[in-house]
Amino acid sequence: MAANSRLNLVFAALTALLLLTAATAGYFHLEERRLHPERAAAPAAAPAADPAVVAAAARLEHLERLAAGEPGNPDHVTAIANLHYDLGNFREAAAYYERSLGLRPGDPNVETDLATCYHYLGEHDRALQTLDRILGHRPAFSQARFNKGIVLLNGKRDVQGAISVWEDLLRTDPEYPHREELRGQILRLRQSAE
C-alpha cells in the first residue's frame, strides 16, 4: 500500500476516534468547522431572526455583564471564552482564556482549552508548549495528554510522537474512559506506519 494511502487510512481512523470522543472533547463540531470553513462562515447579511444567533448574542451579552460586575471572577471570563470556543471564535476564546488564567493561574481545564484554541489557530508549537506546561505540573491530567497527541498527529504530522503520548496516557490513567478506542487507534497508526 502506498505511503499516501496509509496516511489517508491513519487520518480516517483518527477521525473515527475523534467521533467517539466528541461528547466530552467537543471535537466533532470543531473539526467540521476547521475542515469546512465555508459551511461555518456566516452569510454576509445573517438574518436577525436566526434563533441560534440571537441566543448566542444574548448569552454573550449576559456573560459580559456578569464579568463587568465582578471583574475579578475568573468563572465569568471562562464562560465567555467557552462561548467563543463553542462558536469557533478561537482567537477571541484564547484571549478570554488567557485573561481567566491571569485571574486564576494554573487551571488545567482552562489551559487545555487555551492550547486547543492555539491548535485550531494553527499555532501548534504554542499549543504543545501549553500542554507540556500543564503536564509538567499535573502529569496525570488525561485531557491534556490526549490533546497533545491530537496536536502532534494533526498539527505536526508526528505519528510516532502521538503514539508515544497516547501510550503514556494509557499507562498513567488506567480508568481513561476511551481506553479501548485509543488502543485501537494506536494499533491502526502503527500498522499504517509499517
C-alpha positions in Angstrom: 0.0 0.0 0.0 1.4 3.4 -0.9 2.5 5.7 1.9 -0.2 8.3 1.0 -2.9 5.6 1.1 -1.6 4.5 4.5 -1.5 8.1 5.7 -5.1 8.6 4.5 -6.1 5.4 6.4 -4.4 6.8 9.5 -6.3 10.1 9.3 -9.6 8.3 8.6 -9.0 6.1 11.7 -8.2 9.2 13.8 -11.4 10.8 12.6 -13.3 7.7 13.8 -11.7 8.0 17.2 -12.5 11.7 17.4 -16.1 11.0 16.7 -16.2 8.7 19.7 -14.8 11.3 22.0 -16.8 14.2 20.6 -19.3 14.2 23.5 -16.5 15.0 26.0 -14.0 16.9 24.0 -16.2 18.8 21.5 -14.0 17.9 18.5 -16.8 16.8 16.1 -18.2 20.3 15.9 -14.7 21.9 15.8 -13.2 19.6 13.2 -16.2 20.1 10.9 -15.7 23.9 11.2 -12.0 23.5 10.6 -12.3 21.2 7.6 -15.2 23.0 6.0 -14.9 26.7 6.9 -17.3 27.6 4.1 -20.1 25.8 6.0 -19.3 27.7 9.2 -19.0 31.1 7.6 -21.9 33.4 8.4 -23.7 34.8 5.4 -23.0 38.5 4.7 -26.4 39.5 6.0 -27.3 36.9 8.6 -31.0 37.0 9.3 -31.7 38.8 12.6 -34.4 36.2 13.4 -31.9 33.3 13.4 -32.6 31.8 16.9 -29.1 30.4 17.3 -27.5 33.8 16.6 -30.0 35.6 18.8 -29.4 33.1 21.7 -25.6 33.3 21.4 -25.7 37.1 21.3 -28.0 37.3 24.3 -25.8 34.8 26.2 -22.6 36.7 25.4 -24.2 40.0 26.5 -25.3 38.4 29.8 -21.9 36.9 30.4 -20.2 40.2 29.7 -22.5 42.0 32.2 -21.6 39.4 34.8 -17.9 39.8 34.1 -18.1 43.6 34.2 -20.0 43.3 37.6 -17.3 41.0 39.0 -14.1 41.8 37.1 -12.0 39.5 39.4 -14.2 36.4 38.9 -12.4 34.0 36.5 -15.5 31.9 36.1 -17.4 34.6 34.2 -14.4 35.2 32.0 -14.0 31.5 31.3 -17.7 31.3 30.5 -17.2 34.0 27.8 -14.2 32.1 26.5 -16.2 28.9 26.4 -19.0 30.5 24.4 -16.5 31.9 21.9 -14.8 28.5 21.7 -18.2 26.8 21.0 -18.9 29.3 18.3 -15.5 28.6 16.7 -14.1 32.1 17.5 -10.8 30.7 18.6 -8.8 33.9 18.7 -11.4 35.6 20.9 -11.7 32.4 23.1 -7.9 32.3 23.5 -7.8 36.0 24.6 -10.5 35.3 27.3 -8.8 32.1 28.4 -5.6 34.0 28.9 -7.4 36.6 30.8 -9.0 33.9 33.0 -5.6 32.4 33.7 -4.4 35.8 34.8 -7.1 35.8 37.4 -6.7 32.1 38.4 -3.3 30.8 37.2 -2.7 27.1 36.6 -6.3 26.0 36.0 -5.6 22.8 33.9 -9.0 22.8 32.2 -8.7 26.4 31.1 -5.1 25.9 30.0 -6.1 22.8 28.0 -8.9 24.7 26.2 -6.4 27.5 25.5 -4.0 25.0 24.0 -6.8 23.7 21.8 -7.5 27.2 20.6 -3.9 27.6 19.7 -4.1 24.3 17.8 -7.1 25.4 15.8 -5.4 28.7 15.1 -2.5 26.8 13.6 -0.2 27.7 16.4 0.8 24.1 17.1 4.1 24.8 18.8 2.4 27.2 21.2 -0.3 24.5 21.9 2.4 21.9 22.6 4.2 24.3 25.0 1.0 25.0 26.9 0.1 21.3 27.1 3.7 20.4 28.2 3.5 23.1 31.0 0.2 21.5 32.2 1.7 18.0 32.1 4.8 19.3 34.0 2.6 20.3 36.9 -0.1 17.6 36.5 1.4 14.5 34.7 -1.8 12.5 35.2 -4.1 15.2 33.6 -5.5 12.9 30.8 -7.3 15.5 28.7 -4.0 17.5 28.2 -2.2 14.3 27.3 -4.9 13.2 24.8 -4.9 16.7 23.3 -1.1 16.7 23.0 -1.5 13.5 20.9 -4.1 15.3 18.7 -1.8 18.3 18.1 1.2 16.0 17.4 -0.8 13.9 14.9 -2.9 16.6 13.2 -0.9 19.7 13.7 2.7 18.5 13.5 2.0 15.2 11.5 4.2 13.4 14.1 2.6 9.9 14.1 5.2 8.4 16.4 5.0 11.3 18.8 1.2 10.9 19.0 1.5 7.2 19.6 4.1 7.7 22.4 1.9 10.3 24.1 -1.2 8.2 23.9 0.6 5.1 25.2 1.8 7.2 28.2 -1.9 8.2 28.7 -3.0 4.6 28.8 -0.2 3.8 31.3 -0.8 6.7 33.6 -4.7 6.6 33.6 -6.0 3.0 33.9 -9.5 4.5 34.2 -9.4 6.5 31.0 -12.9 6.3 29.6 -12.0 5.8 25.9 -9.2 3.3 26.6 -10.2 0.7 24.1 -10.9 3.2 21.3 -7.5 4.7 21.9 -5.8 1.3 21.9 -7.4 0.6 18.5 -6.3 3.9 17.1 -2.7 3.3 18.3 -2.8 -0.1 16.6 -4.1 1.4 13.3 -1.4 4.1 13.4 1.3 1.5 14.0 0.0 -0.7 11.2 -0.2 2.2 8.7 3.4 3.3 9.6 4.8 -0.2 8.6 
